[in-house]
């Protein structure tokens, strides 16, 4: 009999595995209104952080010479930055829980994961665009227009792209 306690065979015991998400075009388009709101929250939080950090740095440099109102503002800025960082983290977590990847928080670009011709790909959307109209393979940065026949096909995973292959 062994004195060694039983252990899980994989090193990730206790950590739930994240299920890989693959979305078809119809589902990704249906998710767009929700994603638009979340990305707006991400950008608002990022703008608040970008606006407050320089003020915080200035107040921190001058902290020994601040009058009471400025000291009070220094503490307020710290709290506002913490709140904005929490809002940013919450919004990014919401995207991640949906399986959506935040590509660029300043531009508001996100990727909806999919498969095209059996390869990992994504539908790409930028805040300000009214609809989901672009895609790319995961190893590419350039965005391609979504072919019109993908709307009729239903699931992109079964559609063969007839454009130039990389």
C-alpha positions in Angstrom: 0.0 0.0 0.0 1.3 3.4 -0.9 1.6 6.3 1.5 1.4 8.8 -1.4 -2.0 10.6 -1.5 -4.2 10.3 -4.6 -3.6 13.2 -7.0 -5.3 14.3 -10.2 -3.4 13.1 -13.2 -3.5 16.5 -15.0 -1.7 19.6 -13.7 -4.8 21.7 -14.0 -6.8 20.1 -11.2 -9.4 22.5 -9.8 -9.3 24.8 -12.9 -12.2 24.4 -15.2 -11.2 24.1 -18.8 -12.5 26.9 -21.1 -14.6 25.5 -23.9 -13.5 26.6 -27.3 -16.2 28.6 -28.9 -16.9 28.5 -32.7 -19.7 30.8 -33.9 -21.5 30.8 -37.2 -22.2 34.0 -39.0 -25.9 34.2 -37.9 -25.1 33.8 -34.3 -22.2 36.3 -34.4 -24.5 38.8 -36.0 -27.2 38.2 -33.3 -24.7 38.8 -30.6 -23.5 42.1 -32.1 -25.9 44.4 -30.2 -24.8 43.0 -26.8 -21.1 43.1 -27.9 -21.5 46.7 -29.1 -22.6 47.7 -25.6 -19.8 45.8 -23.9 -17.2 47.3 -26.2 -18.6 50.8 -25.5 -18.1 50.1 -21.8 -14.5 49.0 -22.5 -13.8 52.2 -24.4 -15.4 54.4 -21.8 -13.3 52.8 -19.1 -10.2 53.1 -21.2 -10.8 56.8 -21.9 -11.4 57.5 -18.1 -8.1 55.8 -17.3 -6.2 57.7 -20.0 -7.7 61.0 -18.7 -7.1 60.3 -15.0 -3.6 58.8 -15.0 -1.7 62.0 -16.0 -3.6 63.9 -13.3 -2.7 61.2 -10.8 1.0 61.3 -11.8 1.0 65.1 -11.4 -0.6 65.0 -8.0 1.7 62.2 -6.9 4.8 64.2 -7.9 3.5 67.2 -6.0 2.1 65.3 -3.0 4.3 67.0 -0.4 3.2 70.5 -1.5 -0.5 69.9 -1.9 -3.1 71.9 -0.1 -6.0 70.0 1.4 -8.3 70.3 -1.6 -5.6 68.9 -3.9 -4.9 66.1 -1.5 -8.6 65.3 -1.4 -8.6 65.3 -5.2 -5.5 63.0 -5.2 -7.5 60.4 -3.2 -10.5 60.9 -5.4 -8.5 60.3 -8.6 -7.1 57.1 -7.1 -10.6 55.8 -6.4 -11.8 56.9 -9.9 -9.0 55.0 -11.6 -9.7 51.9 -9.5 -13.4 52.1 -10.5 -12.5 52.6 -14.2 -10.0 49.6 -14.1 -12.7 47.4 -12.5 -15.2 48.5 -15.1 -12.6 47.7 -17.9 -11.9 44.3 -16.4 -15.5 43.4 -15.9 -16.3 44.3 -19.5 -13.4 42.4 -20.9 -14.4 39.4 -18.8 -17.9 39.6 -20.3 -16.5 39.4 -23.8 -14.3 36.5 -22.8 -17.2 34.7 -21.3 -19.1 35.1 -24.6 -16.0 33.6 -26.4 -15.3 37.0 -28.0 -11.7 38.3 -28.1 -10.9 42.0 -27.6 -8.2 42.7 -30.2 -7.8 46.5 -29.6 -9.6 48.3 -26.8 -8.8 51.8 -28.1 -10.2 51.1 -31.6 -13.0 48.9 -30.2 -12.0 45.9 -32.4 -13.2 42.4 -31.4 -13.1 38.9 -33.0 -15.9 36.4 -33.0 -14.2 32.9 -33.3 -15.2 30.6 -36.2 -13.7 28.1 -38.6 -13.3 28.6 -42.3 -12.2 25.6 -44.5 -11.3 23.8 -41.3 -8.9 26.6 -40.2 -9.3 28.7 -37.1 -10.6 32.1 -38.1 -12.7 35.0 -36.8 -15.4 37.5 -37.8 -13.9 40.9 -37.2 -15.9 43.9 -36.0 -14.9 47.5 -35.1 -17.0 49.8 -32.9 -18.8 52.2 -35.2 -19.4 49.6 -37.9 -23.1 49.0 -38.2 -22.9 45.3 -39.1 -20.5 42.4 -39.1 -18.9 42.4 -42.5 -15.3 41.2 -42.2 -13.4 38.1 -41.3 -9.8 36.8 -41.2 -7.8 33.6 -40.5 -6.3 33.6 -37.0 -2.8 34.0 -38.3 -3.7 37.1 -40.4 -4.3 40.7 -39.4 -5.9 41.9 -42.6 -9.6 41.9 -42.6 -11.4 40.4 -45.6 -15.0 41.2 -46.7 -17.5 38.4 -45.8 -18.6 36.8 -49.1 -22.3 37.2 -49.9 -22.9 33.5 -50.2 -22.0 33.0 -46.5 -25.3 34.6 -45.6 -27.1 31.9 -47.6 -24.9 29.0 -46.3 -25.9 29.4 -42.7 -22.8 28.0 -41.1 -19.4 29.3 -42.3 -17.8 26.1 -41.0 -19.2 24.2 -44.0 -18.5 27.0 -46.6 -15.4 26.9 -48.7 -13.9 30.3 -49.3 -13.2 30.8 -53.0 -10.9 33.8 -52.6 -7.1 33.7 -52.7 -5.7 31.4 -50.0 -2.7 32.6 -48.0 
